[in-house]
Amino acid sequence: MIFWELFYTFFLIGLFTFGGGYAMLPLIQERVVANGWMSSQQITDFIAVSESTPGPFAINIATYVGTETTGGNVFGAVCATLGVVLPSFLVILLVARIYEKFKRSRIVAGCMTGLRPVVVGLIASAVLGMAADVFLPMMAEMPTLSLWDQIAAAVTTVPFYMSLFIFAWMLVLVFKKVHPVVVILLSAALGIAGGYIDKFWI
């Protein structure tokens, strides 16, 4: 039953992910694509929407996948959202009760030390996977193309140059005191403009 599958899948994702929503991305991408619920490109597109809309990232994307998978059924969204939230809720309740007692434990300290690089690796995996979908979108459609052919084809597209321009905006945000809302709005405007220009790109 699709509702149980949504709840169970996102429950496992929420249970075995450390580091927040970004660290969940590789697991979400792998399980959702493996189940045939959405394509990798669809997930990447919604990540962009989720990051510019209010609310926690993991909840936004779970709600979206649940809604899309069940044809707009609200109960599907509830099942996926509850699945991804429930493990964190239960774990935090447990940790809040026992952390003070065990926070000086060498075993607990060792676990925390070991988890840090894992979280970084999960986030890096998500970034590389998204980068492939954004800059090399032909990879899934034409898998026989070599990497260099993929790159050559990508640099002739409008989305590639728009992505580079938006990446430049990110660097501005890092090194200059520009309000993040301004960067989000300008990036959205550039993305919309790029979408229209791409229709007429030869």
C-alpha positions as CSV (number, residue, x, y, z in Angstrom):
1,M,0.0,0.0,0.0
2,I,1.5,3.3,-1.1
3,F,0.6,5.2,2.1
4,W,2.4,2.6,4.3
5,E,5.4,2.6,1.8
6,L,5.7,6.4,2.1
7,F,5.5,6.3,5.9
8,Y,8.0,3.4,6.2
9,T,10.5,4.8,3.6
10,F,10.6,8.3,5.2
11,F,10.6,6.8,8.7
12,L,13.8,4.9,7.9
13,I,15.3,8.0,6.2
14,G,14.6,10.1,9.3
15,L,15.8,7.4,11.7
16,F,19.2,6.8,10.0
17,T,20.1,10.3,9.0
18,F,22.4,12.5,11.1
19,G,23.0,16.2,10.3
20,G,19.7,17.5,9.2
21,G,17.8,17.9,5.9
22,Y,20.9,18.3,3.7
23,A,22.4,15.0,5.0
24,M,19.0,13.3,4.1
25,L,19.3,14.2,0.5
26,P,21.3,11.2,-0.7
27,L,19.0,8.8,1.0
28,I,15.9,10.6,-0.2
29,Q,17.2,10.7,-3.8
30,E,18.2,7.0,-3.7
31,R,15.0,5.7,-2.2
32,V,12.5,7.9,-4.1
33,V,14.2,7.2,-7.5
34,A,14.6,3.4,-6.7
35,N,10.9,3.2,-5.9
36,G,10.0,4.9,-9.2
37,W,8.1,7.7,-7.4
38,M,10.0,10.6,-9.0
39,S,13.0,11.2,-11.3
40,S,16.3,12.6,-10.0
41,Q,15.7,15.7,-12.1
42,Q,12.3,16.2,-10.5
43,I,13.8,16.0,-7.0
44,T,16.5,18.5,-7.9
45,D,13.9,20.9,-9.2
46,F,11.9,20.7,-6.0
47,I,15.0,21.2,-3.9
48,A,15.3,24.6,-5.5
49,V,11.7,25.3,-4.6
50,S,12.0,23.9,-1.1
51,E,15.0,26.1,-0.3
52,S,13.2,29.3,-1.3
53,T,10.0,28.5,0.6
54,P,9.3,28.7,4.4
55,G,9.7,25.6,6.5
56,P,12.3,22.9,7.3
57,F,13.8,21.4,4.1
58,A,13.2,17.7,5.1
59,I,9.5,18.4,5.9
60,N,9.0,20.3,2.7
61,I,10.4,17.6,0.4
62,A,8.7,14.8,2.3
63,T,5.4,16.5,2.0
64,Y,6.0,17.2,-1.7
65,V,7.0,13.6,-2.5
66,G,4.0,12.3,-0.6
67,T,1.6,14.6,-2.5
68,E,3.1,13.9,-5.9
69,T,3.3,10.1,-5.4
70,T,-0.4,9.8,-4.4
71,G,-1.7,12.1,-7.1
72,G,-2.4,15.1,-4.9
73,N,-3.8,13.1,-2.0
74,V,-3.3,15.0,1.3
75,F,-3.1,11.7,3.3
76,G,0.0,10.8,1.2
77,A,1.6,14.0,2.3
78,V,0.7,13.4,5.9
79,C,2.2,9.9,5.8
80,A,5.5,11.0,4.3
81,T,5.8,14.0,6.6
82,L,4.9,12.1,9.7
83,G,7.4,9.4,8.7
84,V,10.3,11.8,8.4
85,V,9.5,13.8,11.6
86,L,8.6,11.0,14.0
87,P,12.1,9.4,14.4
88,S,13.7,12.8,15.2
89,F,10.9,13.6,17.7
90,L,11.3,10.3,19.5
91,V,15.1,10.4,19.5
92,I,15.2,14.0,20.8
93,L,12.9,13.0,23.7
94,L,15.2,10.1,24.5
95,V,18.4,12.2,24.2
96,A,17.0,15.0,26.3
97,R,16.5,12.6,29.2
98,I,19.9,10.8,29.1
99,Y,22.4,13.3,27.5
100,E,23.2,15.1,30.7
101,K,24.1,11.8,32.3
102,F,26.3,10.5,29.4
103,K,27.6,13.7,27.7
104,R,31.1,13.3,29.4
105,S,31.3,9.6,28.4
106,R,34.2,8.8,26.1
107,I,32.0,6.5,24.1
108,V,29.4,9.2,23.4
109,A,32.2,11.7,22.6
110,G,33.7,9.1,20.2
111,C,30.3,8.6,18.5
112,M,30.0,12.4,18.0
113,T,33.5,12.6,16.6
114,G,32.8,9.8,14.2
115,L,29.5,11.2,13.0
116,R,30.9,14.6,12.0
117,P,32.8,13.4,8.9
118,V,29.9,11.1,7.9
119,V,27.5,14.2,7.9
120,V,30.0,16.1,5.8
121,G,30.3,13.1,3.4
122,L,26.5,12.8,3.1
123,I,26.1,16.5,2.3
124,A,29.0,16.4,-0.2
125,S,27.3,13.4,-1.9
126,A,24.1,15.4,-2.2
127,V,25.9,18.4,-3.7
128,L,27.7,16.3,-6.3
129,G,24.5,14.5,-7.2
130,M,22.6,17.8,-7.7
131,A,25.5,19.3,-9.6
132,A,25.4,16.4,-12.1
133,D,21.6,16.9,-12.6
134,V,22.0,20.7,-13.0
135,F,25.2,20.9,-15.1
136,L,25.0,17.5,-16.9
137,P,21.3,16.9,-17.4
138,M,21.9,14.7,-20.5
139,M,23.6,12.1,-18.4
140,A,20.4,10.2,-17.6
141,E,18.9,10.8,-21.1
142,M,22.0,9.8,-23.1
143,P,24.1,7.6,-20.9
144,T,26.3,6.6,-23.9
145,L,27.8,10.1,-24.1
146,S,31.3,10.5,-22.6
147,L,32.0,12.9,-19.7
148,W,33.7,15.3,-22.1
149,D,30.8,15.2,-24.5
150,Q,28.4,15.8,-21.6
151,I,30.5,18.9,-20.5
152,A,30.7,20.2,-24.1
153,A,26.9,19.8,-24.5
154,A,26.3,21.5,-21.1
155,V,28.3,24.6,-21.8
156,T,26.2,25.4,-24.8
157,T,23.0,25.6,-22.8
158,V,21.4,28.6,-21.1
159,P,20.8,26.8,-17.8
160,F,24.6,26.2,-17.5
161,Y,25.4,29.9,-17.8
162,M,22.5,30.9,-15.5
163,S,23.7,28.5,-12.9
164,L,27.2,29.9,-13.1
165,F,25.8,33.4,-12.7
166,I,23.7,32.3,-9.7
167,F,26.9,30.6,-8.3
168,A,28.6,34.0,-8.6
169,W,25.7,35.5,-6.5
170,M,26.5,32.9,-3.9
171,L,30.1,34.1,-3.7
172,V,28.9,37.6,-3.3
173,L,26.8,36.5,-0.4
174,V,29.8,34.8,1.2
175,F,32.2,37.7,0.9
176,K,29.9,40.7,0.9
177,K,27.1,41.8,3.3
178,V,24.2,41.3,0.9
179,H,20.9,40.4,2.5
180,P,20.0,36.8,1.6
181,V,16.5,37.7,0.6
182,V,17.9,40.0,-2.1
183,V,20.1,37.1,-3.4
184,I,17.1,34.7,-3.4
185,L,14.8,37.1,-5.3
186,L,17.5,38.0,-7.8
187,S,18.3,34.3,-8.3
188,A,14.7,33.5,-8.8
189,A,14.3,36.3,-11.4
190,L,17.4,35.1,-13.2
191,G,16.1,31.5,-13.2
192,I,12.7,32.6,-14.6
193,A,14.4,34.7,-17.3
194,G,16.7,31.8,-18.1
195,G,13.7,29.5,-18.5
196,Y,12.1,31.8,-21.1
197,I,15.4,32.5,-22.9
198,D,16.1,28.7,-23.1
199,K,12.9,28.2,-25.1
200,F,14.3,30.3,-27.9
201,W,18.0,29.3,-27.6
202,I,19.5,27.9,-30.7
